[in-house]
Every structure is written in C-alpha cells, then in structure tokens.
Amino acid sequence: MLLAARAKYDELTAEPADDIMYGDVDANGTVEATDALWALQAYVGSRQLDDKAFKAADVNLDKEVNTSDALAILQYAVKLRDKLPIA
C-alpha cells in the first residue's frame, strides 16, 4: 500500500524521486531545441531513449513520447511555456 502511494505521489509531482528534469531529454542540464528533436526522433523510431530520457521526454505524463511532448519541450526551450511537465 505504501509503495503504491509513493508511486502515485511521484507521478503527480514535478520532480520525481529519480531526479528527472522534464524536457532535458539529452541530460545535459538544460532544456533546448535539441531535446525536442530527440523526442521527435524517438517518436518516429530513429532514436532509442533509455528509461531516464523517456521519462524526461514524456512531459505530458501520458506514458508516451509523441509530437505533443516535442512541441511542449520546444515551446519551453524558446520561453513560450514556463513549466514542465504540462499535465
């Protein structure tokens, strides 16, 4: 029961326990257009993401990486969005 509660808490908080920086798909410490590119590449199958990168790319928290995530990451990178995740 406690583990399930912790999992739900981590899912709902902006900074999960495993220290994911949402949007920072390449894990270089900043969210940039390159991160949006990596998310798009993962979506079309030309890039494989490890678990941490996948979690960083899934900024709408729907357990998928798709064009919506890439767009939100790009918007954040160019200051059109002020926070990630967007769920």
ROTI-958274 format. One record per atom (N, C-alpha, C, O): residue number from 1; atom name; x, y, z. Coordinates in Angstrom, 2 decimals. Layout:
N
num atome px py pz
NUM CA X Y Z $
...
***
This chain:
87
num atome px py pz
1 N 0.82 -1.19 0.00 $
1 CA 0.00 0.00 0.00 $
1 C 0.86 1.25 0.00 $
1 O 0.58 2.19 -0.74 $
2 N 1.90 1.28 0.82 $
2 CA 2.78 2.43 0.89 $
2 C 3.52 2.63 -0.43 $
2 O 3.69 3.77 -0.87 $
3 N 3.95 1.55 -1.06 $
3 CA 4.64 1.66 -2.34 $
3 C 3.72 2.23 -3.42 $
3 O 4.16 3.04 -4.23 $
4 N 2.48 1.83 -3.43 $
4 CA 1.52 2.35 -4.40 $
4 C 1.29 3.84 -4.18 $
4 O 1.19 4.60 -5.14 $
5 N 1.20 4.26 -2.93 $
5 CA 1.01 5.67 -2.62 $
5 C 2.23 6.48 -3.06 $
5 O 2.09 7.58 -3.59 $
6 N 3.43 5.94 -2.82 $
6 CA 4.65 6.63 -3.24 $
6 C 4.71 6.75 -4.76 $
6 O 5.11 7.79 -5.28 $
7 N 4.33 5.70 -5.47 $
7 CA 4.34 5.73 -6.94 $
7 C 3.39 6.79 -7.45 $
7 O 3.71 7.52 -8.39 $
8 N 2.22 6.89 -6.86 $
8 CA 1.25 7.90 -7.27 $
8 C 1.77 9.30 -6.96 $
8 O 1.61 10.21 -7.77 $
9 N 2.38 9.47 -5.81 $
9 CA 2.97 10.77 -5.44 $
9 C 4.03 11.18 -6.46 $
9 O 4.03 12.31 -6.93 $
10 N 4.93 10.26 -6.80 $
10 CA 5.98 10.56 -7.76 $
10 C 5.40 10.93 -9.12 $
10 O 5.92 11.82 -9.80 $
11 N 4.35 10.26 -9.51 $
11 CA 3.70 10.53 -10.79 $
11 C 3.10 11.93 -10.83 $
11 O 3.10 12.58 -11.87 $
12 N 2.59 12.40 -9.71 $
12 CA 1.90 13.68 -9.67 $
12 C 2.80 14.87 -9.37 $
12 O 2.36 16.01 -9.53 $
13 N 4.02 14.65 -8.95 $
13 CA 4.91 15.76 -8.62 $
13 C 5.79 16.13 -9.79 $
13 O 6.08 15.29 -10.64 $
14 N 6.22 17.37 -9.84 $
14 CA 7.04 17.87 -10.95 $
14 C 8.43 17.27 -10.94 $
14 O 9.02 17.07 -12.00 $
15 N 8.98 16.98 -9.78 $
15 CA 10.31 16.42 -9.68 $
15 C 10.23 15.05 -9.00 $
15 O 10.26 14.97 -7.78 $
16 N 10.13 13.98 -9.79 $
16 CA 10.02 12.66 -9.18 $
16 C 11.27 12.26 -8.41 $
16 O 12.32 12.90 -8.52 $
17 N 11.13 11.21 -7.62 $
17 CA 12.22 10.77 -6.75 $
17 C 13.48 10.40 -7.51 $
17 O 14.57 10.48 -6.95 $
18 N 13.37 9.98 -8.78 $
18 CA 14.56 9.58 -9.52 $
18 C 15.21 10.75 -10.25 $
18 O 16.00 10.55 -11.17 $
19 N 14.89 11.99 -9.84 $
19 CA 15.58 13.19 -10.27 $
19 C 15.53 13.42 -11.78 $
19 O 16.56 13.68 -12.41 $
20 N 14.36 13.33 -12.36 $
20 CA 14.17 13.61 -13.78 $
20 C 13.98 15.10 -13.97 $
20 O 13.18 15.72 -13.27 $
21 N 14.70 15.69 -14.92 $
21 CA 14.46 17.07 -15.32 $
21 C 13.62 17.01 -16.59 $
21 O 14.14 16.71 -17.67 $
22 N 12.33 17.30 -16.45 $
22 CA 11.44 17.20 -17.59 $
22 C 11.90 18.10 -18.73 $
22 O 12.25 19.26 -18.52 $
23 N 11.89 17.53 -19.94 $
23 CA 12.30 18.26 -21.13 $
23 C 13.77 18.09 -21.48 $
23 O 14.15 18.28 -22.63 $
24 N 14.59 17.75 -20.50 $
24 CA 16.03 17.58 -20.74 $
24 C 16.31 16.15 -21.20 $
24 O 16.86 15.34 -20.45 $
25 N 15.94 15.86 -22.42 $
25 CA 16.00 14.50 -22.95 $
25 C 17.44 14.02 -23.09 $
25 O 17.72 12.84 -22.85 $
26 N 18.35 14.91 -23.47 $
26 CA 19.75 14.51 -23.64 $
26 C 20.56 14.61 -22.35 $
26 O 21.77 14.36 -22.35 $
27 N 19.91 14.99 -21.25 $
27 CA 20.52 15.02 -19.91 $
27 C 21.78 15.87 -19.82 $
27 O 22.75 15.50 -19.16 $
28 N 21.77 17.03 -20.49 $
28 CA 22.92 17.91 -20.40 $
28 C 22.71 19.04 -19.40 $
28 O 23.57 19.91 -19.25 $
29 N 21.57 19.03 -18.71 $
29 CA 21.31 20.01 -17.67 $
29 C 20.47 21.20 -18.10 $
29 O 20.12 22.04 -17.27 $
30 N 20.14 21.30 -19.38 $
30 CA 19.30 22.38 -19.87 $
30 C 18.28 21.83 -20.87 $
30 O 18.50 20.79 -21.49 $
31 N 17.18 22.55 -21.02 $
31 CA 16.16 22.17 -22.00 $
31 C 16.37 23.05 -23.23 $
31 O 16.26 24.28 -23.15 $
32 N 16.67 22.41 -24.34 $
32 CA 16.99 23.12 -25.58 $
32 C 16.21 22.51 -26.73 $
32 O 15.54 21.49 -26.57 $
33 N 16.32 23.14 -27.90 $
33 CA 15.66 22.62 -29.10 $
33 C 16.13 21.20 -29.42 $
33 O 15.36 20.41 -29.96 $
34 N 17.35 20.88 -29.10 $
34 CA 17.87 19.54 -29.33 $
34 C 17.04 18.49 -28.60 $
34 O 16.84 17.39 -29.11 $
35 N 16.57 18.83 -27.42 $
35 CA 15.74 17.90 -26.66 $
35 C 14.42 17.62 -27.38 $
35 O 13.95 16.48 -27.39 $
36 N 13.84 18.64 -27.97 $
36 CA 12.61 18.45 -28.76 $
36 C 12.90 17.56 -29.97 $
36 O 12.10 16.69 -30.31 $
37 N 14.05 17.79 -30.61 $
37 CA 14.45 16.96 -31.74 $
37 C 14.58 15.50 -31.32 $
37 O 14.10 14.61 -32.02 $
38 N 15.22 15.25 -30.21 $
38 CA 15.38 13.87 -29.72 $
38 C 14.02 13.23 -29.46 $
38 O 13.83 12.06 -29.76 $
39 N 13.08 13.99 -28.90 $
39 CA 11.73 13.46 -28.66 $
39 C 11.06 13.10 -29.98 $
39 O 10.42 12.05 -30.09 $
40 N 11.18 13.97 -30.98 $
40 CA 10.61 13.67 -32.30 $
40 C 11.27 12.45 -32.92 $
40 O 10.59 11.59 -33.49 $
41 N 12.57 12.36 -32.81 $
41 CA 13.28 11.20 -33.36 $
41 C 12.83 9.92 -32.67 $
41 O 12.69 8.89 -33.32 $
42 N 12.61 9.98 -31.38 $
42 CA 12.12 8.79 -30.67 $
42 C 10.72 8.43 -31.16 $
42 O 10.40 7.25 -31.31 $
43 N 9.91 9.43 -31.40 $
43 CA 8.54 9.19 -31.87 $
43 C 8.52 8.47 -33.23 $
43 O 7.73 7.56 -33.43 $
44 N 9.39 8.88 -34.14 $
44 CA 9.41 8.27 -35.47 $
44 C 10.27 7.01 -35.53 $
44 O 10.32 6.34 -36.56 $
45 N 10.95 6.70 -34.44 $
45 CA 11.71 5.46 -34.36 $
45 C 13.16 5.55 -34.80 $
45 O 13.81 4.52 -34.95 $
46 N 13.67 6.74 -35.01 $
46 CA 15.07 6.86 -35.41 $
46 C 16.02 7.06 -34.24 $
46 O 17.24 7.16 -34.44 $
47 N 15.49 7.13 -33.04 $
47 CA 16.33 7.25 -31.83 $
47 C 15.70 6.42 -30.72 $
47 O 14.49 6.49 -30.49 $
48 N 16.53 5.66 -30.03 $
48 CA 16.09 4.90 -28.86 $
48 C 16.42 5.71 -27.61 $
48 O 17.53 6.21 -27.47 $
49 N 15.46 5.83 -26.72 $
49 CA 15.68 6.54 -25.46 $
49 C 15.78 5.54 -24.33 $
49 O 15.01 4.58 -24.27 $
50 N 16.74 5.76 -23.41 $
50 CA 16.78 4.92 -22.21 $
50 C 15.64 5.38 -21.29 $
50 O 14.93 6.34 -21.59 $
51 N 15.46 4.69 -20.19 $
51 CA 14.32 4.96 -19.30 $
51 C 14.30 6.40 -18.80 $
51 O 13.25 7.04 -18.78 $
52 N 15.46 6.91 -18.40 $
52 CA 15.52 8.28 -17.86 $
52 C 15.19 9.30 -18.95 $
52 O 14.45 10.25 -18.71 $
53 N 15.73 9.11 -20.15 $
53 CA 15.45 10.03 -21.26 $
53 C 13.97 9.96 -21.65 $
53 O 13.36 10.98 -21.96 $
54 N 13.41 8.75 -21.63 $
54 CA 11.99 8.60 -21.96 $
54 C 11.13 9.37 -20.97 $
54 O 10.20 10.07 -21.36 $
55 N 11.44 9.25 -19.69 $
55 CA 10.68 9.97 -18.66 $
55 C 10.84 11.48 -18.82 $
55 O 9.88 12.23 -18.64 $
56 N 12.04 11.92 -19.16 $
56 CA 12.28 13.35 -19.37 $
56 C 11.52 13.87 -20.58 $
56 O 11.07 15.02 -20.59 $
57 N 11.37 13.04 -21.60 $
57 CA 10.68 13.44 -22.83 $
57 C 9.17 13.41 -22.68 $
57 O 8.47 14.14 -23.38 $
58 N 8.65 12.59 -21.79 $
58 CA 7.20 12.46 -21.62 $
58 C 6.67 13.58 -20.74 $
58 O 6.26 13.35 -19.60 $
59 N 6.67 14.80 -21.27 $
59 CA 6.33 15.97 -20.46 $
59 C 4.83 16.15 -20.24 $
59 O 4.44 16.96 -19.40 $
60 N 3.99 15.42 -20.95 $
60 CA 2.56 15.48 -20.66 $
60 C 2.10 14.28 -19.82 $
60 O 0.91 14.12 -19.56 $
61 N 3.04 13.47 -19.40 $
61 CA 2.84 12.37 -18.44 $
61 C 1.78 11.36 -18.88 $
61 O 1.03 10.83 -18.06 $
62 N 1.74 11.10 -20.18 $
62 CA 0.78 10.11 -20.68 $
62 C 1.42 8.76 -20.99 $
62 O 0.80 7.90 -21.61 $
63 N 2.66 8.58 -20.55 $
63 CA 3.40 7.32 -20.72 $
63 C 3.77 7.05 -22.19 $
63 O 4.05 5.90 -22.55 $
64 N 3.76 8.10 -23.02 $
64 CA 4.16 8.01 -24.43 $
64 C 5.04 9.21 -24.74 $
64 O 4.95 10.25 -24.08 $
65 N 5.89 9.07 -25.75 $
65 CA 6.63 10.22 -26.27 $
65 C 6.13 10.43 -27.69 $
65 O 6.26 9.55 -28.55 $
66 N 5.55 11.61 -27.92 $
66 CA 4.97 11.88 -29.23 $
66 C 5.15 13.35 -29.58 $
66 O 5.88 14.07 -28.90 $
67 N 4.48 13.79 -30.64 $
67 CA 4.65 15.16 -31.11 $
67 C 4.19 16.20 -30.10 $
67 O 4.72 17.31 -30.07 $
68 N 3.23 15.86 -29.27 $
68 CA 2.77 16.79 -28.23 $
68 C 3.89 17.08 -27.25 $
68 O 4.08 18.23 -26.83 $
69 N 4.63 16.06 -26.88 $
69 CA 5.77 16.24 -25.97 $
69 C 6.85 17.10 -26.63 $
69 O 7.37 18.02 -26.02 $
70 N 7.17 16.78 -27.89 $
70 CA 8.21 17.52 -28.60 $
70 C 7.84 19.00 -28.71 $
70 O 8.69 19.87 -28.51 $
71 N 6.58 19.28 -29.03 $
71 CA 6.13 20.67 -29.15 $
71 C 6.26 21.39 -27.81 $
71 O 6.74 22.52 -27.76 $
72 N 5.83 20.76 -26.74 $
72 CA 5.91 21.40 -25.41 $
72 C 7.36 21.65 -25.02 $
72 O 7.68 22.69 -24.44 $
73 N 8.24 20.71 -25.31 $
73 CA 9.66 20.89 -25.00 $
73 C 10.22 22.06 -25.79 $
73 O 10.94 22.89 -25.23 $
74 N 9.90 22.14 -27.07 $
74 CA 10.39 23.26 -27.89 $
74 C 9.83 24.58 -27.38 $
74 O 10.57 25.57 -27.30 $
75 N 8.56 24.61 -27.05 $
75 CA 7.96 25.84 -26.52 $
75 C 8.66 26.28 -25.24 $
75 O 8.90 27.47 -25.03 $
76 N 8.97 25.33 -24.38 $
76 CA 9.68 25.64 -23.15 $
76 C 11.08 26.17 -23.45 $
76 O 11.54 27.12 -22.83 $
77 N 11.75 25.55 -24.40 $
77 CA 13.12 25.94 -24.76 $
77 C 13.18 27.38 -25.27 $
77 O 14.17 28.08 -25.02 $
78 N 12.14 27.82 -25.97 $
78 CA 12.14 29.18 -26.52 $
78 C 11.30 30.15 -25.68 $
78 O 10.95 31.24 -26.13 $
79 N 10.98 29.74 -24.47 $
79 CA 10.30 30.59 -23.48 $
79 C 8.85 30.91 -23.81 $
79 O 8.33 31.94 -23.38 $
80 N 8.19 30.05 -24.59 $
80 CA 6.76 30.21 -24.82 $
80 C 5.93 29.45 -23.80 $
80 O 4.71 29.58 -23.75 $
81 N 6.58 28.66 -23.01 $
81 CA 5.95 27.88 -21.95 $
81 C 6.84 28.05 -20.73 $
81 O 8.06 28.07 -20.85 $
82 N 6.23 28.17 -19.55 $
82 CA 7.05 28.47 -18.36 $
82 C 7.25 27.30 -17.40 $
82 O 7.95 27.46 -16.40 $
83 N 6.65 26.13 -17.68 $
83 CA 6.89 25.00 -16.79 $
83 C 6.70 23.68 -17.51 $
83 O 5.94 23.58 -18.48 $
84 N 7.38 22.72 -17.04 $
84 CA 7.24 21.31 -17.45 $
84 C 7.25 20.49 -16.18 $
84 O 7.97 20.85 -15.24 $
85 N 6.50 19.42 -16.08 $
85 CA 5.61 18.84 -17.07 $
85 C 4.34 19.67 -17.24 $
85 O 4.07 20.59 -16.48 $
86 N 3.56 19.30 -18.26 $
86 CA 2.38 20.10 -18.60 $
86 C 1.07 19.43 -18.20 $
86 O 0.00 19.97 -18.46 $
87 N 1.14 18.28 -17.57 $
87 CA -0.09 17.54 -17.21 $
87 C -0.88 18.26 -16.15 $
87 O -1.93 17.78 -15.73 $
***
